[in-house]
Amino acid sequence: MVNFERHVLSNGLKLLIHKDNATPMAVVNVLYDVGARDEDENRTGFAHLFEHLMFGGSINIPDYDEPLQLAGGENNAYTTNDLTNYYCQLPIENLETAFWLESDRMLSLAFSEKSLDVQRKVVCEEFKEHYINKPYGDAWNKMREMAYKKHPYKWMTIGKELKHIEEAQLQDVKNFFFKHYTPLNAILVVAGNVETEQVLQLAEKWFGPIPSGEKYVRNIPQEPKQTEARRLEVKADVPLDAFYKTWHMASRLERGYYVADLITDILGGGASSRLYQSLVKEKKLFSNIDCYHFGSIDKGLLTIEGKLVKGVAIADAEKAVNEEVEKMKTQLVDEKELQKVINKTESTILFEDMSVMSRANSLAYYELLGDAQLMNDELEKYQSITAQELLDESKTIFDENNSNTLYYLANN
C-alpha cells in the first residue's frame, strides 16, 4: 500500500506527497499531461522535442543540470505518446533546489533560436540514428501507419517525419509550450523523507505564483473498429527476416487491458513462455520472439514480433504463430499457468514499488489516469482474472480482421 496526500494549489497544480522515512533522498516528479497524441499531424515530434528543450535553460536559470549536480542530484525525463515526465532525485536537505529548477521551467523556458537550433539538431540526429539508419528502425513507423487510420497513435513519439522537426519554428514551439506546460496540465509529486508542511510551503513559494494557464481539453479522434486484416511487405538491407503482427486491444482503464496484459505474459513473457518454448526452442523457426503491448492510455496494440532463423520461410513462421494464438482462443489456460503469470505480475509490481523514484513516478501516472489511489488496486485486478476471461478476451483480440501483419524481409 503506497500512502500519499493530495493537495491542489490555487492555480490548479495537483500536488501529491508521499512520505518514506527510510531514505535520505527526496524525489520531485513533474508529469505533464501531454504526449505525441496531442500534436498536430503536420507538426509531429514536438512533445519529444520539448523533453530536450526543457534542459536548455529557463528564464532565470541558464543551465538546468549544473545547479542540480552541485546539490548532489540527478535527473532524467521521458516522453510517450500519452505523457511527458520529468524527475529528479537529490539529498533531502537540498529539496528546495529541485523546486526552484522545476518551477522556473514551468514558468517559462528561455526560448531562443540558438537553444532551438541545438536541440533540433540533437533530435534530428536521434531520428536518423534510430529510425532511418538502424536496421528495422522504421518498422514501427510503418506498423503504426498501418494499424491506426484516425487516432494520433499512428505516429511515433519521435515524430512522423524528420522534416517536422527540421522545420519547427520558434513561434510553433512557444505556442506548444504555453498550451500544455501549465499548472492546470501538470501533476507534481514529492516523495521521500519529507514533511508535509515543508512541501506545501515550498510548493506555494515556487509554483503558487505561476499563472494557471488555460485547461487543455483533449479532443482526439478515436480509432474505428478494424474490420479487415491489413498486410504489408517491406524489403530492406537487414540481416534477418523479421515478423511483426499487431491486434487492437482495450484501453488502459478497461478490464480488458489487465486481461490482455496477462495474455502477453503467457505468450511472450520470457524463456518459459509459450511462443519461446514452441517456436524458438522446439521448432527453431525464430531466433527470438516476444509478445507485449505498449500500455497505451487509449486503445493500444498487442504485438508479437520476432526475428526468423535464416532459411525459414516467413509464411511458415506466421502459420506457427497463428497456431499458438489459436490455442489461446480455443483452450482454457490451466490454473497453474494462470497463477504463474499472476505471481510474476505481482513480483513485478512489488519490485517496481521498491524505489522511491519509481513510486513517485507511479503516483503521478495513476493520478493522470484519474486517481493515484488506483495504483493500490492494481494487484487485486490481476488476481481476480479467470481463465474464462482470458479465453473470451483472446477471441475478441485475436480476430484476424483485427490484425496488422508486417513482413520485414532481408534483401538477399
C-alpha positions as CSV (number, residue, x, y, z in Angstrom):
1,M,0.0,0.0,0.0
2,V,1.5,3.3,-1.1
3,N,0.2,6.2,1.1
4,F,0.0,9.7,-0.1
5,E,-1.7,13.1,0.5
6,R,-3.3,15.1,-2.3
7,H,-3.5,18.9,-2.4
8,V,-4.4,21.3,-5.2
9,L,-2.8,24.8,-5.4
10,S,-4.9,27.8,-6.2
11,N,-3.6,27.8,-9.8
12,G,-4.8,24.3,-10.4
13,L,-1.5,22.4,-9.9
14,K,-2.1,19.0,-8.4
15,L,0.4,18.1,-5.6
16,L,0.9,14.6,-4.2
17,I,3.1,14.0,-1.2
18,H,4.4,10.5,-0.4
19,K,6.5,10.1,2.8
20,D,9.2,7.5,3.1
21,N,11.4,8.0,6.1
22,A,13.7,5.1,5.1
23,T,15.6,7.2,2.6
24,P,17.8,10.2,2.9
25,M,16.8,11.3,-0.6
26,A,13.8,13.2,-2.0
27,V,12.3,12.9,-5.4
28,V,10.5,15.6,-7.3
29,N,8.5,14.4,-10.2
30,V,6.6,16.7,-12.6
31,L,4.3,15.0,-15.1
32,Y,2.7,17.0,-17.9
33,D,-0.5,15.7,-19.5
34,V,0.9,16.0,-23.0
35,G,2.3,13.4,-25.4
36,A,2.7,12.7,-29.1
37,R,-1.1,12.1,-29.3
38,D,-1.7,15.8,-28.6
39,E,0.3,17.0,-31.7
40,D,-0.9,18.4,-35.0
41,E,-0.4,15.8,-37.6
42,N,1.6,18.2,-39.7
43,R,3.8,19.2,-36.8
44,T,4.7,16.0,-35.0
45,G,7.6,15.3,-32.6
46,F,7.0,18.4,-30.6
47,A,6.4,16.7,-27.2
48,H,9.7,14.9,-27.6
49,L,11.5,18.0,-28.8
50,F,10.3,19.7,-25.6
51,E,11.8,17.0,-23.4
52,H,15.1,18.2,-24.9
53,L,14.3,21.9,-24.8
54,M,13.4,21.7,-21.1
55,F,17.0,21.1,-20.3
56,G,18.2,24.0,-22.4
57,G,17.7,26.7,-19.7
58,S,14.7,28.6,-18.4
59,I,14.1,32.3,-17.7
60,N,16.2,32.7,-14.6
61,I,18.4,29.6,-14.9
62,P,20.6,29.3,-17.9
63,D,21.7,25.7,-17.2
64,Y,19.4,23.2,-15.5
65,D,22.0,20.5,-14.9
66,E,24.7,22.4,-13.1
67,P,22.9,23.6,-10.0
68,L,21.3,20.2,-9.6
69,Q,24.6,18.4,-9.8
70,L,26.1,20.9,-7.2
71,A,23.2,19.9,-5.0
72,G,24.1,16.2,-5.3
73,G,21.1,15.4,-7.5
74,E,20.4,13.5,-10.7
75,N,17.6,13.8,-13.2
76,N,16.0,12.4,-16.3
77,A,12.9,12.6,-18.4
78,Y,10.9,10.6,-20.9
79,T,8.1,11.3,-23.4
80,T,5.5,8.8,-24.6
81,N,2.5,9.0,-26.9
82,D,0.5,9.8,-23.8
83,L,2.6,12.0,-21.4
84,T,5.8,13.7,-20.6
85,N,7.5,13.1,-17.3
86,Y,10.5,14.9,-15.6
87,Y,12.0,13.7,-12.4
88,C,15.0,14.4,-10.2
89,Q,16.4,12.9,-7.0
90,L,18.6,14.7,-4.5
91,P,19.5,14.8,-0.8
92,I,16.6,15.9,1.3
93,E,18.4,18.9,2.7
94,N,18.7,20.3,-0.9
95,L,15.0,19.8,-1.7
96,E,14.4,23.5,-2.4
97,T,16.9,23.4,-5.3
98,A,14.5,21.0,-7.2
99,F,11.5,23.2,-6.6
100,W,13.5,26.2,-7.9
101,L,14.6,24.4,-11.0
102,E,11.3,22.7,-11.9
103,S,9.1,25.8,-11.2
104,D,11.3,28.0,-13.3
105,R,11.0,25.9,-16.4
106,M,7.2,25.6,-15.8
107,L,7.1,29.4,-15.6
108,S,8.8,29.7,-19.0
109,L,11.6,28.3,-21.0
110,A,14.4,30.7,-22.2
111,F,13.1,30.5,-25.8
112,S,15.9,31.3,-28.2
113,E,16.8,30.5,-31.8
114,K,20.1,29.1,-30.5
115,S,18.6,26.7,-28.0
116,L,16.0,25.5,-30.5
117,D,18.7,25.1,-33.1
118,V,20.9,23.0,-30.8
119,Q,18.1,20.7,-29.7
120,R,16.6,20.4,-33.1
121,K,19.9,19.1,-34.4
122,V,20.1,16.6,-31.4
123,V,16.6,15.3,-32.1
124,C,17.2,15.1,-35.9
125,E,20.4,13.1,-35.3
126,E,18.4,10.8,-32.9
127,F,15.8,10.3,-35.7
128,K,18.4,9.4,-38.3
129,E,20.4,7.2,-36.0
130,H,17.5,5.1,-34.5
131,Y,14.7,5.3,-37.2
132,I,16.4,5.8,-40.6
133,N,19.9,4.3,-40.5
134,K,19.3,1.5,-37.9
135,P,18.2,-1.9,-39.3
136,Y,14.4,-2.3,-38.8
137,G,14.3,1.3,-37.5
138,D,11.3,2.3,-39.5
139,A,9.3,-0.9,-38.7
140,W,7.1,0.8,-36.1
141,N,6.6,3.8,-38.2
142,K,5.2,1.5,-40.9
143,M,3.2,-0.6,-38.4
144,R,1.6,2.4,-36.7
145,E,0.6,3.9,-40.0
146,M,-1.0,0.6,-41.0
147,A,-2.8,-0.1,-37.7
148,Y,-4.1,3.4,-37.0
149,K,-6.1,5.4,-39.6
150,K,-7.6,8.1,-37.4
151,H,-6.0,8.1,-33.9
152,P,-2.7,10.0,-33.5
153,Y,-1.0,6.9,-32.2
154,K,-0.4,6.5,-36.0
155,W,2.9,8.3,-35.5
156,M,5.8,7.6,-33.1
157,T,6.9,9.9,-30.2
158,I,10.0,10.9,-32.2
159,G,7.6,12.3,-34.9
160,K,6.1,11.2,-38.2
161,E,8.7,12.8,-40.5
162,L,12.1,14.2,-40.0
163,K,11.1,17.5,-41.7
164,H,8.5,18.2,-39.0
165,I,11.4,18.8,-36.5
166,E,13.8,20.3,-39.1
167,E,11.1,22.9,-39.9
168,A,10.0,23.6,-36.4
169,Q,9.8,27.4,-35.8
170,L,10.3,29.3,-32.6
171,Q,6.7,30.5,-32.6
172,D,5.4,27.0,-33.1
173,V,7.4,25.9,-30.1
174,K,6.2,28.8,-27.9
175,N,2.6,28.1,-28.8
176,F,3.0,24.4,-27.9
177,F,4.7,25.3,-24.6
178,F,2.1,27.8,-23.4
179,K,-0.7,25.4,-24.4
180,H,0.5,22.4,-22.5
181,Y,3.2,23.2,-19.9
182,T,0.9,24.9,-17.4
183,P,0.0,24.2,-13.7
184,L,-3.5,23.2,-14.8
185,N,-2.0,20.5,-17.0
186,A,0.6,19.2,-14.6
187,I,0.9,16.8,-11.6
188,L,3.7,17.4,-9.0
189,V,4.8,14.5,-6.8
190,V,7.2,15.0,-3.9
191,A,8.4,11.8,-2.3
192,G,11.0,10.7,0.3
193,N,11.9,11.7,3.8
194,V,9.8,14.9,3.6
195,E,7.5,16.8,5.9
196,T,4.0,17.8,4.6
197,E,4.3,21.4,5.9
198,Q,7.7,22.0,4.3
199,V,6.5,20.6,0.9
200,L,3.3,22.7,1.0
201,Q,5.3,25.8,1.8
202,L,7.8,25.2,-1.0
203,A,5.1,24.4,-3.4
204,E,3.3,27.7,-2.6
205,K,6.5,29.6,-2.7
206,W,7.8,28.3,-6.1
207,F,4.8,27.1,-8.0
208,G,2.0,29.1,-6.5
209,P,2.7,32.4,-8.4
210,I,2.8,30.7,-11.8
211,P,-0.3,31.6,-13.9
212,S,-2.6,28.6,-14.2
213,G,-2.9,28.8,-18.0
214,E,-6.0,27.5,-19.9
215,K,-7.1,24.0,-19.3
216,Y,-6.3,21.9,-22.3
217,V,-9.3,19.9,-23.4
218,R,-8.3,16.8,-25.4
219,N,-10.3,16.1,-28.4
220,I,-8.8,13.1,-30.1
221,P,-10.4,11.2,-33.0
222,Q,-11.0,7.7,-31.8
223,E,-9.9,4.7,-33.9
224,P,-12.9,3.0,-35.6
225,K,-13.1,-0.8,-35.1
226,Q,-10.9,-2.5,-37.7
227,T,-12.9,-4.8,-39.9
228,E,-10.4,-6.3,-42.2
229,A,-6.9,-7.7,-41.9
230,R,-4.1,-5.4,-43.2
231,R,-0.8,-6.6,-44.5
232,L,2.5,-5.0,-45.7
233,E,5.7,-6.4,-47.0
234,V,9.0,-4.5,-46.9
235,K,12.4,-5.4,-48.2
236,A,15.5,-3.7,-46.8
237,D,19.2,-4.2,-46.1
238,V,18.7,-6.1,-42.8
239,P,20.5,-9.2,-41.5
240,L,17.4,-11.4,-40.9
241,D,13.7,-11.6,-41.9
242,A,11.5,-10.1,-39.2
243,F,7.8,-10.7,-38.4
244,Y,5.5,-8.2,-36.8
245,K,1.9,-8.7,-36.1
246,T,-0.4,-6.4,-34.0
247,W,-4.0,-6.5,-32.9
248,H,-6.1,-3.7,-31.3
249,M,-6.7,-4.1,-27.6
250,A,-8.5,-2.4,-24.7
251,S,-7.6,1.0,-23.3
252,R,-5.7,1.4,-20.0
253,L,-8.7,1.7,-17.7
254,E,-10.8,-1.1,-19.1
255,R,-10.8,-4.5,-17.5
256,G,-9.8,-6.0,-20.9
257,Y,-6.4,-4.2,-20.5
258,Y,-5.5,-6.3,-17.5
259,V,-6.6,-9.5,-19.2
260,A,-4.6,-8.6,-22.3
261,D,-1.5,-7.9,-20.1
262,L,-1.7,-11.5,-18.8
263,I,-2.2,-12.8,-22.3
264,T,1.1,-11.2,-23.4
265,D,2.9,-12.8,-20.5
266,I,1.5,-16.2,-21.3
267,L,2.6,-15.9,-24.9
268,G,5.8,-13.9,-24.6
269,G,6.9,-13.3,-21.1
270,G,10.4,-14.7,-21.2
271,A,12.0,-18.1,-21.8
272,S,9.2,-20.1,-20.2
273,S,6.5,-18.5,-22.4
274,R,4.6,-20.4,-25.0
275,L,6.0,-18.7,-28.1
276,Y,9.6,-19.0,-26.9
277,Q,9.2,-22.7,-25.9
278,S,7.4,-23.7,-29.1
279,L,8.8,-21.5,-31.8
280,V,12.4,-20.9,-30.6
281,K,13.3,-24.0,-28.6
282,E,11.2,-26.8,-30.2
283,K,10.5,-25.8,-33.8
284,K,13.6,-23.5,-34.2
285,L,11.7,-21.1,-36.5
286,F,12.6,-17.9,-34.7
287,S,15.9,-16.8,-33.2
288,N,13.9,-14.7,-30.8
289,I,10.2,-13.8,-30.3
290,D,8.3,-11.6,-28.0
291,C,4.7,-10.7,-27.2
292,Y,4.0,-7.4,-25.5
293,H,1.8,-4.2,-25.6
294,F,2.6,-0.5,-25.1
295,G,0.5,0.3,-22.0
296,S,-1.3,3.0,-24.0
297,I,-4.0,5.1,-22.3
298,D,-6.3,4.9,-25.3
299,K,-6.9,1.7,-27.1
300,G,-3.5,0.2,-27.8
301,L,-1.8,-2.6,-29.7
302,L,-0.9,-6.1,-28.6
303,T,2.2,-7.2,-30.5
304,I,4.0,-10.4,-31.5
305,E,7.4,-9.8,-33.1
306,G,10.4,-11.9,-33.8
307,K,13.5,-12.4,-36.0
308,L,13.4,-15.6,-38.1
309,V,16.1,-18.2,-38.2
310,K,17.9,-17.9,-41.6
311,G,16.3,-20.1,-44.3
312,V,12.9,-20.3,-42.6
313,A,10.0,-19.2,-44.9
314,I,8.2,-16.3,-43.3
315,A,4.8,-17.8,-44.2
316,D,5.7,-20.9,-42.2
317,A,6.7,-18.8,-39.3
318,E,3.5,-16.9,-39.4
319,K,1.5,-20.1,-39.6
320,A,3.2,-21.3,-36.4
321,V,2.5,-18.1,-34.6
322,N,-1.2,-18.3,-35.6
323,E,-1.4,-21.8,-34.3
324,E,-0.3,-20.6,-30.8
325,V,-2.7,-17.7,-31.0
326,E,-5.5,-20.1,-32.0
327,K,-4.8,-22.2,-28.8
328,M,-5.4,-19.0,-26.7
329,K,-8.8,-18.6,-28.5
330,T,-10.0,-22.2,-28.1
331,Q,-8.4,-23.7,-25.0
332,L,-8.7,-22.6,-21.4
333,V,-5.4,-21.8,-19.8
334,D,-4.9,-24.2,-16.9
335,E,-4.9,-22.8,-13.3
336,K,-1.2,-23.4,-12.7
337,E,-0.1,-21.4,-15.8
338,L,-2.6,-18.6,-14.9
339,Q,-1.3,-18.5,-11.3
340,K,2.3,-18.4,-12.6
341,V,1.7,-15.2,-14.7
342,I,-0.3,-13.6,-11.9
343,N,2.6,-14.3,-9.5
344,K,5.0,-12.9,-12.0
345,T,2.9,-9.7,-12.3
346,E,2.7,-9.4,-8.6
347,S,6.5,-9.6,-8.2
348,T,7.0,-7.1,-11.0
349,I,4.6,-4.6,-9.3
350,L,6.3,-5.1,-5.9
351,F,9.8,-4.8,-7.3
352,E,8.8,-1.6,-9.2
353,D,7.5,-0.1,-5.9
354,M,10.8,-0.7,-4.1
355,S,12.4,2.6,-5.1
356,V,11.0,5.9,-4.0
357,M,11.6,7.3,-7.5
358,S,9.5,4.6,-9.1
359,R,6.7,5.2,-6.5
360,A,6.7,8.9,-7.3
361,N,6.5,8.2,-11.0
362,S,3.6,5.7,-10.5
363,L,1.7,8.1,-8.3
364,A,1.9,10.8,-11.0
365,Y,0.9,8.3,-13.7
366,Y,-2.2,7.0,-11.8
367,E,-3.2,10.5,-10.9
368,L,-3.1,11.2,-14.6
369,L,-5.4,8.2,-15.2
370,G,-7.9,9.7,-12.8
371,D,-6.8,8.8,-9.2
372,A,-3.4,7.9,-7.7
373,Q,-5.3,5.5,-5.4
374,L,-5.6,3.2,-8.5
375,M,-2.0,2.1,-8.1
376,N,-3.0,0.4,-4.8
377,D,-5.8,-1.6,-6.5
378,E,-3.8,-2.9,-9.5
379,L,-2.8,-6.2,-7.9
380,E,-6.3,-7.1,-6.9
381,K,-7.5,-6.6,-10.5
382,Y,-4.9,-9.1,-11.8
383,Q,-5.6,-11.6,-9.1
384,S,-9.3,-11.7,-9.9
385,I,-8.8,-12.6,-13.6
386,T,-10.2,-16.0,-14.6
387,A,-9.2,-18.5,-17.3
388,Q,-12.6,-17.9,-18.9
389,E,-11.8,-14.2,-19.2
390,L,-8.5,-15.0,-20.9
391,L,-10.3,-17.2,-23.4
392,D,-13.1,-14.6,-24.1
393,E,-10.6,-11.7,-24.5
394,S,-8.4,-13.8,-26.7
395,K,-11.3,-14.4,-29.0
396,T,-12.0,-10.7,-29.2
397,I,-8.4,-9.6,-29.7
398,F,-7.1,-12.3,-32.0
399,D,-9.8,-11.9,-34.6
400,E,-7.9,-11.9,-38.0
401,N,-10.0,-8.9,-39.1
402,N,-8.4,-7.0,-36.2
403,S,-4.9,-7.8,-37.2
404,N,-2.0,-6.0,-38.9
405,T,0.9,-8.0,-40.3
406,L,4.3,-6.7,-41.4
407,Y,6.9,-8.9,-43.2
408,Y,10.2,-7.1,-42.9
409,L,12.4,-9.1,-45.3
410,A,16.1,-9.1,-45.9
411,N,17.4,-8.2,-49.3
412,N,19.1,-11.5,-50.5
